């Protein structure tokens, strides 16, 4: 489904991606991990066409995405920090995004699941961070997209909403969807991911399953495995 080939990206003097190459097949949950500044969000934004690489190429469904845009209709995106017009109500925002995408949407069940019925007429400026995140989840999942890109999706969520998000991710996986997730919550990765891609200093340090990384690092859980990698490269 996704192929990244020799991707390089530099912002000023900061080299963010240094020859990143990997492939993700259709179906399943892939966690893109790494310390802050390792290039996780830059990779996701490159796939979305929001960042143009200095060198290399990105492919979606076997087609190059550089200078293309139509493929984005097949992607659901939950950004790490979403910025929307503060004067809009939740319902107005949902309607606006539906009009922009111009593809069939199913938001009612998601609104019910995340308890947003009573917030539809509230302006975004009056919402808490957690409620905004639940709105972002609705926007990301209300389209029947084969690929979901979730950048720190758990930010600000209460325990009940986190459980519901996990359930939603599992349901999408069972439907054969592909989900790319960045997160600092290692228990979420261990619970849901089929594969992990670990970035370090703009390069891929590891790609494989959680159990393979545990075996490679001789650790008992993912949190300790990641800590071991970072200690060795300090």
C-alpha positions as CSV (number, residue, x, y, z in Angstrom):
1,X,0.0,0.0,0.0
2,X,2.8,2.5,1.0
3,X,6.3,2.5,-0.2
4,X,8.9,5.1,0.9
5,X,12.1,5.1,-1.2
6,X,15.3,6.8,-0.1
7,X,13.5,9.8,1.5
8,X,15.7,12.8,2.5
9,X,14.4,16.0,4.2
10,X,16.2,18.9,5.7
11,X,14.7,22.0,7.4
12,X,17.5,24.6,7.3
13,X,20.5,23.0,8.8
14,X,18.4,20.3,10.6
15,X,18.5,16.9,8.8
16,X,15.2,15.2,9.6
17,X,15.2,12.3,7.2
18,X,18.3,10.6,6.0
19,X,17.6,8.0,3.3
20,X,14.5,6.4,4.8
21,X,13.2,3.4,2.9
22,X,10.4,1.1,4.0
23,X,7.2,-0.6,2.7
24,X,3.8,-1.1,4.4
25,X,1.4,-3.7,3.1
26,X,-2.4,-3.4,3.1
27,X,-4.2,-4.3,6.3
28,X,-3.1,-4.0,10.0
29,X,-1.7,-1.5,12.4
30,X,1.8,-0.1,12.0
31,X,3.3,2.0,14.7
32,X,5.9,4.6,13.7
33,X,8.0,5.2,16.8
34,X,11.1,7.2,17.8
35,X,12.2,10.0,20.0
36,X,11.2,13.6,19.4
37,X,12.8,15.0,16.3
38,X,13.4,11.5,14.7
39,X,11.2,12.3,11.7
40,X,8.0,10.5,12.5
41,X,5.6,13.3,11.7
42,X,7.7,14.4,8.7
43,X,7.2,10.9,7.2
44,X,3.4,11.0,7.8
45,X,3.2,14.5,6.3
46,X,5.2,13.3,3.3
47,X,2.7,10.5,2.7
48,X,-0.1,13.1,2.9
49,X,1.7,15.4,0.5
50,X,2.1,18.2,3.1
51,X,5.9,18.0,3.0
52,X,7.9,17.7,-0.2
53,X,11.1,15.6,0.2
54,X,14.5,17.0,-0.9
55,X,15.2,13.6,-2.4
56,X,13.5,10.3,-2.8
57,X,9.9,9.3,-3.5
58,X,6.8,8.1,-1.8
59,X,4.2,5.8,-3.3
60,X,0.5,5.0,-2.4
61,X,-1.2,2.1,-4.1
62,X,1.9,1.7,-6.4
63,X,1.5,5.3,-7.7
64,X,3.9,8.1,-7.0
65,X,2.3,10.8,-4.8
66,X,4.6,13.6,-5.6
67,X,2.7,16.6,-7.0
68,X,-0.5,14.5,-6.8
69,X,-3.6,15.2,-4.6
70,X,-6.5,13.0,-5.6
71,X,-5.2,10.0,-3.7
72,X,-5.8,11.9,-0.4
73,X,-9.5,11.1,-0.7
74,X,-8.5,7.6,0.4
75,X,-6.8,8.7,3.6
76,X,-8.2,9.6,7.0
77,X,-5.9,11.9,9.0
78,X,-5.8,12.8,12.7
79,X,-3.1,15.4,13.1
80,X,-1.1,15.8,16.3
81,X,-2.3,19.4,16.6
82,X,-5.5,20.2,14.7
83,X,-6.3,23.9,14.0
84,X,-9.8,24.8,13.0
85,X,-11.7,28.2,12.9
86,X,-12.6,28.8,16.5
87,X,-15.9,30.5,15.7
88,X,-17.4,27.3,14.1
89,X,-19.5,24.9,16.0
90,X,-18.7,21.2,16.1
91,X,-21.6,20.5,13.7
92,X,-20.5,23.3,11.3
93,X,-17.0,21.9,11.3
94,X,-18.2,18.4,10.5
95,X,-20.4,19.7,7.7
96,X,-17.5,21.8,6.3
97,X,-15.1,18.8,6.2
98,X,-17.8,16.6,4.6
99,X,-18.3,19.3,1.9
100,X,-14.6,19.6,1.2
101,X,-14.1,15.8,0.9
102,X,-17.2,15.3,-1.2
103,X,-17.3,11.6,-0.4
104,X,-19.8,9.6,1.7
105,X,-19.4,10.1,5.4
106,X,-20.9,8.3,8.4
107,X,-20.4,10.4,11.5
108,X,-23.5,9.6,13.7
109,X,-22.2,6.4,15.2
110,X,-18.9,8.0,16.0
111,X,-20.6,11.1,17.6
112,X,-22.6,8.7,19.8
113,X,-19.6,6.5,20.7
114,X,-17.5,9.5,21.9
115,X,-20.3,11.3,23.7
116,X,-20.4,14.4,21.4
117,X,-24.1,14.7,20.9
118,X,-24.4,17.5,23.5
119,X,-21.4,19.4,22.0
120,X,-22.6,19.7,18.4
121,X,-23.9,23.3,18.8
122,X,-20.8,24.4,20.9
123,X,-18.1,26.5,19.4
124,X,-14.7,25.0,19.1
125,X,-13.3,27.9,21.2
126,X,-15.3,26.7,24.1
127,X,-14.2,23.0,24.0
128,X,-11.6,21.4,26.3
129,X,-8.5,19.7,24.7
130,X,-10.0,16.3,25.3
131,X,-13.3,17.1,23.6
132,X,-11.4,18.7,20.7
133,X,-9.5,15.4,20.3
134,X,-12.7,13.4,20.2
135,X,-14.0,15.8,17.5
136,X,-10.7,15.1,15.6
137,X,-11.3,11.4,15.9
138,X,-14.8,11.7,14.3
139,X,-13.3,13.8,11.5
140,X,-10.6,11.2,10.8
141,X,-12.8,8.1,10.9
142,X,-16.1,9.3,9.4
143,X,-15.0,8.5,5.9
144,X,-14.5,4.9,4.7
145,X,-10.8,5.3,4.1
146,X,-8.5,2.3,3.3
147,X,-5.6,4.2,5.1
148,X,-5.8,6.0,8.4
149,X,-2.9,8.1,9.6
150,X,-3.1,8.9,13.3
151,X,-0.4,11.2,14.8
152,X,-0.5,11.0,18.6
153,X,-4.3,10.0,18.6
154,X,-4.5,9.5,22.4
155,X,-3.5,13.2,23.3
156,X,-5.9,14.5,26.0
157,X,-8.3,11.5,26.0
158,X,-9.8,10.3,29.2
159,X,-9.7,6.6,30.0
160,X,-13.1,5.8,28.7
161,X,-12.5,7.6,25.4
162,X,-9.1,5.8,25.1
163,X,-10.8,2.4,25.4
164,X,-13.3,3.5,22.7
165,X,-10.5,4.6,20.5
166,X,-8.8,1.2,20.9
167,X,-12.0,-0.5,20.0
168,X,-12.4,1.6,16.9
169,X,-8.8,0.9,15.8
170,X,-9.5,-2.9,16.2
171,X,-12.7,-2.6,14.2
172,X,-10.9,-0.8,11.4
173,X,-8.2,-3.4,11.4
174,X,-10.8,-6.2,11.2
175,X,-12.2,-4.5,8.1
176,X,-8.9,-4.8,6.4
177,X,-7.9,-1.1,6.8
178,X,-4.3,0.0,7.2
179,X,-3.5,2.3,10.2
180,X,-0.3,4.2,10.6
181,X,0.1,5.5,14.2
182,X,2.6,7.5,16.1
183,X,2.4,7.5,19.8
184,X,4.5,7.7,23.0
185,X,2.1,5.2,24.7
186,X,4.0,1.9,24.5
187,X,1.2,-0.1,26.0
188,X,-1.0,1.0,23.1
189,X,1.6,-0.2,20.6
190,X,2.0,-3.6,22.3
191,X,-1.7,-4.0,22.5
192,X,-2.7,-3.0,18.9
193,X,0.3,-3.0,16.5
194,X,1.1,-5.7,14.0
195,X,4.4,-4.1,13.1
196,X,6.6,-1.2,14.3
197,X,9.0,1.1,12.5
198,X,11.5,2.7,14.8
199,X,13.3,5.8,13.7
200,X,16.5,7.2,15.1
201,X,18.3,10.3,13.9
202,X,16.3,10.3,10.6
203,X,17.0,6.7,9.8
204,X,15.2,3.4,10.3
205,X,16.8,1.6,13.2
206,X,14.3,-1.3,13.2
207,X,11.2,-2.6,11.3
208,X,9.4,-5.7,12.5
209,X,7.1,-7.0,15.2
210,X,7.2,-6.1,18.9
211,X,8.3,-9.7,19.8
212,X,11.2,-9.4,17.3
213,X,12.4,-6.2,18.9
214,X,12.1,-7.7,22.4
215,X,14.2,-10.6,21.3
216,X,16.8,-8.3,19.6
217,X,17.1,-6.1,22.7
218,X,16.7,-8.9,25.3
219,X,14.0,-7.0,27.1
220,X,10.7,-8.0,28.7
221,X,8.5,-5.2,27.3
222,X,8.5,-2.6,24.6
223,X,9.0,0.3,27.0
224,X,12.3,-1.2,28.2
225,X,13.3,-2.2,24.7
226,X,13.0,1.4,23.5
227,X,14.8,2.7,26.5
228,X,17.6,0.2,25.9
229,X,18.0,1.4,22.3
230,X,18.1,5.1,23.3
231,X,20.7,4.3,26.1
232,X,22.9,2.6,23.6
233,X,22.8,5.6,21.2
234,X,23.1,8.3,23.9
